[in-house]
Amino acid sequence: MKACYEKYFRDNLPHIFCPGCGNGIVMGAWARAMAEMGLENEDCVAISGIGCSSRITTYIDLYTLHTAHGRALPFAIGVKMCKPDMHVFVFSGDGDCAAIGGNHFIHACRRNIDMTLIVINNSIYGMTGGQYSPLTPTGHFATTAPYGNIDPAFDICKIAEASGATFVARGDIYNVRQMIDLIKEGHNHKGFSLIEVVSGCPISYGRRNKINGAPALLRYIKDHSVSVATAAKMSAEEMKGKWPVGVLYKTEAKEYVEAYQELVASLQGGS
């Protein structure tokens, strides 16, 4: 483990994440997945937008881009188009990806460009004051929803599948071993891969929703996560308030960079 962290992290720790924040768990799981896959730093790039989770790129020792709010995916697409052999990872939050970055997200899925997007879903805007996000569950509380959120929440995994992503999975910060395996499987898949990670923000989300403290938030996530196999046997009523974890959807389709390169080759051959 020590060698893993020395290889994939810069010498600028400690990080800024609050005690009990899930972002550090995700960052550590990603590093362990990298080590298990044997990826070299110089062959990889990590890109993020704005938000607590997007700070991950300031700590990991790869080629990195810390971009504008919601704009991580367009930058990532540019990198992949110019450097097709690079392993591209994108870190985003529920607000960064599903709100201001929502349109970019849909079209990145549609193009099926080969990269791995990790969306850390803590159901809140943590960095900017605790506003509710498009993934905040209905009825839950935030600074902008002091009487409860009345908006229906997006299911970002269903949006990804409907938009054309060819690998869609969900993990959580309690089941770290599963998260590591999902990151590895998503990366090894040829095409656009989404891994949603159900996370927790003890400060901005937990306090307002009476889930007090990081251990309680972890237990809440554990109690509401259901394996894909178990979820398939449960009724809609039984699944209310819960979410399936595991690989939710996987298929094969033409990858965007390959399609583009074939088009270029055909035009060059025609001239």
C-alpha positions in Angstrom: 0.0 0.0 0.0 2.8 2.4 0.8 4.4 1.8 -2.5 1.1 2.3 -4.2 0.5 5.7 -2.7 4.1 6.8 -3.3 3.7 5.9 -7.0 0.4 7.6 -7.7 0.3 10.6 -5.3 2.2 13.8 -5.3 4.0 15.0 -2.2 1.4 17.6 -1.3 -0.7 15.8 1.4 -2.6 16.2 3.6 -5.6 16.8 1.4 -8.3 19.4 2.0 -11.2 16.9 2.4 -13.1 17.1 5.6 -12.9 14.2 8.1 -15.2 11.4 7.0 -15.5 12.7 3.5 -15.9 9.9 0.9 -13.6 11.6 -1.7 -10.5 10.3 0.1 -11.9 6.8 0.0 -12.5 7.0 -3.7 -9.1 8.5 -4.4 -7.5 5.6 -2.5 -9.6 3.0 -4.3 -8.6 4.5 -7.6 -4.9 4.3 -6.7 -5.2 0.7 -5.7 -7.0 -0.1 -9.0 -4.2 1.6 -10.9 -1.6 -0.5 -9.1 -3.5 -3.7 -9.7 -3.8 -2.9 -13.4 -0.1 -2.0 -13.5 -0.6 1.3 -15.2 2.3 3.7 -15.5 1.9 7.4 -14.5 3.2 8.8 -17.8 0.6 6.7 -19.8 -2.4 8.2 -17.9 -4.2 11.5 -17.6 -6.8 12.5 -15.0 -9.2 15.4 -15.6 -11.7 17.1 -13.3 -14.0 20.1 -13.1 -14.9 22.0 -10.0 -16.0 20.8 -6.6 -14.7 18.9 -3.6 -14.2 15.7 -5.6 -12.6 17.5 -8.5 -9.7 18.4 -6.2 -8.5 14.8 -6.6 -6.5 15.8 -9.6 -4.4 18.1 -7.5 -3.1 15.2 -5.5 -2.5 12.4 -8.0 0.8 12.2 -9.9 -0.3 11.8 -13.5 -0.7 14.3 -16.3 -3.7 16.2 -14.9 -6.1 19.0 -15.8 -8.2 20.8 -13.3 -10.8 22.5 -15.5 -13.9 24.7 -15.3 -17.1 23.8 -13.6 -18.9 21.0 -15.6 -16.3 21.1 -18.4 -14.1 18.1 -17.5 -15.5 15.8 -20.2 -14.9 18.2 -23.2 -11.3 18.6 -22.1 -11.0 14.8 -21.7 -12.5 14.2 -25.2 -9.9 16.6 -26.6 -7.1 14.7 -24.9 -8.3 11.4 -26.1 -8.7 12.6 -29.7 -5.2 14.0 -29.7 -3.6 11.1 -27.7 -5.6 8.0 -28.3 -3.2 5.7 -26.5 -3.5 7.6 -23.2 -5.6 6.1 -20.4 -8.1 8.8 -19.6 -9.8 9.1 -16.2 -12.3 11.8 -15.3 -13.4 12.7 -11.7 -16.6 14.6 -11.2 -19.2 15.3 -8.6 -23.0 15.0 -8.8 -23.4 18.7 -9.3 -20.4 19.2 -11.6 -21.5 16.3 -13.9 -25.3 16.2 -13.7 -26.1 20.0 -13.5 -23.9 22.4 -15.3 -22.0 19.6 -17.0 -25.2 17.6 -17.9 -25.2 18.3 -21.6 -21.5 17.4 -21.9 -22.2 14.2 -20.0 -25.0 13.1 -22.4 -22.9 13.7 -25.5 -19.8 12.0 -24.1 -22.0 8.9 -23.5 -23.5 9.2 -27.0 -20.1 9.3 -28.7 -18.9 6.2 -26.7 -15.4 7.6 -26.5 -13.0 5.4 -24.6 -12.5 6.9 -21.1 -13.5 6.2 -17.5 -15.7 8.7 -15.7 -16.0 8.4 -11.9 -18.9 10.4 -10.6 -18.7 10.8 -6.8 -22.3 11.3 -5.7 -22.6 12.7 -2.2 -26.1 14.1 -3.0 -25.0 17.7 -2.3 -22.9 20.7 -3.4 -20.3 20.3 -0.7 -17.8 23.0 -1.7 -20.1 25.9 -2.4 -22.4 25.8 0.7 -24.6 22.7 0.7 -27.1 23.4 -2.1 -29.1 20.4 -3.4 -28.0 18.8 -6.7 -29.8 17.0 -9.5 -29.0 13.7 -7.6 -30.2 14.8 -4.1 -33.1 12.4 -3.2 -36.6 13.9 -3.1 -37.5 15.0 0.5 -33.9 15.4 1.7 -32.6 18.7 3.0 -30.0 21.2 1.8 -29.3 24.9 2.3 -31.4 25.6 -0.7 -34.1 23.1 0.4 -34.6 23.8 4.1 -38.0 22.3 4.0 -37.1 19.3 1.9 -36.2 18.9 -1.8 -39.3 18.6 -4.0 -37.4 17.9 -7.2 -37.3 14.3 -8.5 -33.7 13.1 -8.5 -31.9 12.0 -11.7 -30.7 8.4 -11.9 -27.4 9.2 -13.6 -26.8 5.5 -14.4 -30.0 5.3 -16.4 -29.2 8.5 -18.1 -25.8 7.1 -19.2 -27.3 3.9 -20.5 -30.1 5.8 -22.4 -27.5 8.2 -23.8 -25.2 5.5 -25.3 -22.6 4.7 -22.6 -21.5 1.1 -23.1 -20.4 0.4 -19.5 -22.5 1.6 -16.6 -21.8 0.6 -12.9 -22.5 1.8 -9.4 -20.4 1.3 -6.3 -20.2 3.0 -2.9 -17.7 4.0 -0.4 -18.6 1.2 2.1 -17.8 -1.6 -0.3 -14.3 -0.5 -1.3 -13.2 -3.8 -2.8 -16.1 -3.8 -5.1 -15.4 -0.2 -6.1 -11.8 -1.1 -7.0 -13.0 -3.9 -9.2 -15.6 -1.7 -10.9 -13.0 0.9 -11.7 -10.8 -1.8 -13.2 -13.6 -3.3 -15.2 -14.7 0.1 -16.4 -11.2 1.0 -17.5 -10.6 -2.3 -19.3 -13.9 -1.9 -21.2 -13.5 -0.4 -24.7 -15.8 2.6 -24.8 -17.3 5.1 -22.5 -17.5 3.8 -18.9 -19.4 5.4 -16.1 -18.8 4.4 -12.5 -21.1 6.2 -10.1 -19.8 6.0 -6.5 -22.4 6.7 -3.8 -20.5 8.8 -1.3 -21.1 10.9 1.8 -20.6 14.4 2.9 -20.9 14.4 6.7 -20.8 18.2 6.9 -23.1 19.6 4.3 -25.4 16.6 3.8 -25.2 14.4 6.9 -25.9 17.1 9.5 -28.9 18.5 7.7 -30.4 15.1 7.1 -29.9 13.9 10.7 -27.2 11.3 9.7 -24.7 12.6 12.3 -21.1 11.7 11.8 -19.1 9.7 9.2 -19.7 6.3 10.8 -23.4 6.8 10.7 -23.2 8.0 7.1 -21.2 4.9 6.1 -23.8 2.7 7.8 -26.6 4.5 6.0 -24.9 3.9 2.6 -24.3 0.2 3.6 -28.0 -0.3 4.6 -29.3 1.3 1.4 -27.0 -0.4 -1.1 -28.3 -3.7 -2.7 -26.4 -6.0 -5.0 -27.6 -6.2 -8.6 -28.5 -9.9 -8.1 -30.5 -9.2 -4.9 -32.2 -6.1 -6.4 -33.4 -8.2 -9.3 -35.5 -10.3 -6.9 -37.0 -7.3 -5.0 -40.2 -5.5 -5.8 -40.3 -1.7 -6.6 -41.7 -1.1 -3.2 -38.9 -3.1 -1.5 -36.3 -1.1 -3.5 -37.8 2.3 -2.5 -35.0 4.4 -1.1 -32.4 1.9 -2.0 -30.0 1.6 -5.0 -28.5 -1.4 -6.8 -24.7 -1.7 -6.9 -22.5 -3.6 -9.4 -22.4 -3.6 -13.1 -25.8 -2.3 -14.3 -25.3 -2.3 -18.1 -22.6 -3.5 -20.5 -22.5 -3.8 -24.2 -20.2 -3.4 -27.2 -20.4 -0.5 -29.8 -18.1 1.3 -32.1 -15.6 3.5 -30.2 -15.5 7.1 -31.3 -11.7 7.6 -31.8 -11.5 4.5 -33.9 -14.4 5.6 -36.0 -12.8 9.0 -36.5 -9.4 7.5 -37.4 -11.1 5.2 -40.0 -12.8 8.2 -41.5 -9.5 10.1 -41.8 -7.8 7.1 -43.3 -10.6 6.7 -45.9 -10.4 10.3 -46.9 -6.6 10.2 -47.2 -6.8 7.0 -49.2 -9.4 8.6 -51.5 -7.2 11.6 -52.3 
